[in-house]
């Protein structure tokens, strides 16, 4: 009986299968799918945040490309600390590719990198939305069936 508890290894659980489950199995299925929906929601929020940051970076690259060489500007060291500096070469930028690694790229390559990452994140976001809605449907259906079974037991006690 423990093998049907989680609804299988990530596969979809059908309504007919849920109707055959006992109350404990339905409770476990609902808890598991609710947990999965919450984790997916966290992932969606992280993707939204990352996409926003990349869009800001792309916009900053565009603004930087419009500035002339030697232009005086403030350079951010942290989110709240800026130091005066001047633009040496707007055609070369350092791109953070993750885990502390930076790669020097041309302005066009930097913009293309940001756009590729944004498109990838948006694609992943759409896929996660689809998975989350399916999981939410399973959780809702399990809740409905669980309530129906609990109502059946109530008059007999």
C-alpha positions in Angstrom: 0.0 0.0 0.0 2.9 2.4 0.6 3.8 2.3 -3.1 0.5 4.1 -4.1 0.9 6.7 -1.3 2.8 9.3 -3.3 0.9 8.7 -6.5 3.9 7.2 -8.2 7.2 8.7 -9.2 6.0 12.1 -10.2 3.4 10.8 -12.7 -0.1 12.1 -12.8 -2.7 10.5 -10.5 -6.1 9.9 -12.2 -9.4 10.6 -10.5 -10.3 6.9 -10.7 -7.1 6.0 -8.8 -7.8 8.7 -6.2 -11.4 7.4 -5.6 -9.9 4.0 -4.8 -7.5 5.4 -2.2 -8.3 5.4 1.5 -8.5 8.5 3.6 -4.9 8.4 4.8 -3.6 7.9 1.3 -5.7 10.9 0.0 -4.4 13.1 2.9 -0.8 12.1 2.0 -1.4 12.7 -1.7 -2.9 16.2 -1.0 -0.1 17.1 1.4 2.5 16.0 -1.2 0.9 17.8 -4.1 0.4 21.0 -2.0 4.1 20.9 -1.1 5.1 20.4 -4.7 2.8 23.4 -5.7 4.5 25.6 -3.1 8.0 24.5 -4.3 7.0 25.3 -7.9 5.6 28.7 -6.8 9.0 29.4 -5.2 10.8 28.5 -8.4 8.4 30.7 -10.4 9.2 33.6 -8.1 12.9 33.0 -8.5 12.6 32.9 -12.3 10.7 36.2 -12.2 13.4 37.8 -10.1 16.2 36.5 -12.3 14.4 37.7 -15.5 13.9 41.1 -14.0 17.6 41.4 -13.1 18.6 40.3 -16.6 16.2 42.8 -18.2 17.8 45.5 -16.0 21.3 44.4 -17.1 20.2 44.5 -20.7 18.8 48.0 -20.3 22.0 49.0 -18.6 24.1 47.7 -21.4 22.0 49.6 -23.9 22.4 52.8 -21.9 26.2 52.2 -21.5 26.5 51.8 -25.3 25.1 55.3 -25.8 27.7 57.0 -23.6 30.9 58.4 -25.1 34.4 57.2 -24.1 35.8 59.2 -21.2 32.3 59.9 -19.8 32.3 60.6 -16.0 29.9 58.3 -14.1 29.3 56.6 -10.8 30.3 53.0 -10.6 28.4 50.7 -8.3 30.5 48.6 -5.9 27.5 47.4 -3.9 23.8 48.1 -4.0 24.4 51.3 -1.9 28.0 52.2 -2.5 29.1 54.1 -5.7 32.5 55.5 -6.6 33.3 58.1 -9.3 34.8 56.7 -12.5 35.0 57.2 -16.2 34.1 55.1 -19.1 37.2 53.6 -20.7 35.9 51.3 -23.4 32.1 50.9 -23.9 32.7 48.1 -26.4 34.0 45.6 -23.9 31.9 44.4 -20.9 32.3 41.8 -18.2 29.5 39.3 -18.1 28.7 37.3 -14.9 28.1 33.8 -16.1 27.5 32.4 -12.6 29.4 31.0 -9.6 31.8 34.0 -9.6 33.0 33.6 -13.2 33.1 36.6 -15.5 33.8 36.6 -19.2 34.8 39.6 -21.3 32.5 40.1 -24.2 31.8 42.8 -26.7 28.7 45.0 -26.1 26.7 43.1 -28.8 27.7 39.7 -27.3 26.7 40.9 -23.8 23.3 42.0 -25.1 22.8 38.7 -27.0 23.8 36.8 -23.8 21.2 38.6 -21.8 18.5 38.1 -24.4 19.3 34.3 -24.6 19.1 34.0 -20.8 15.8 35.9 -20.7 14.3 33.7 -23.4 15.5 30.6 -21.6 14.0 31.8 -18.3 10.7 32.7 -19.9 10.5 29.3 -21.6 11.2 27.6 -18.2 8.6 29.9 -16.6 5.9 28.8 -19.1 6.8 25.1 -18.5 6.7 25.5 -14.7 3.3 27.3 -14.9 1.9 24.3 -16.8 3.3 21.8 -14.3 2.1 23.8 -11.3 -1.4 24.1 -12.7 -1.6 20.3 -13.2 -0.3 19.7 -9.6 -2.8 22.2 -8.3 -5.6 20.4 -10.1 -4.5 17.1 -8.6 -4.4 18.7 -5.1 -7.9 20.2 -5.6 -9.4 16.9 -6.9 -7.8 15.0 -3.9 -9.3 17.5 -1.5 -12.8 17.1 -3.1 -12.6 13.3 -3.0 -11.3 13.4 0.6 -14.1 15.7 1.7 -16.7 13.4 0.0 -15.2 10.3 1.8 -15.2 12.1 5.1 -18.9 13.2 4.6 -19.7 9.5 3.9 -18.2 8.5 7.2 -19.8 11.2 9.3 -23.4 10.0 9.3 -22.3 6.4 10.2 -20.5 7.4 13.4 
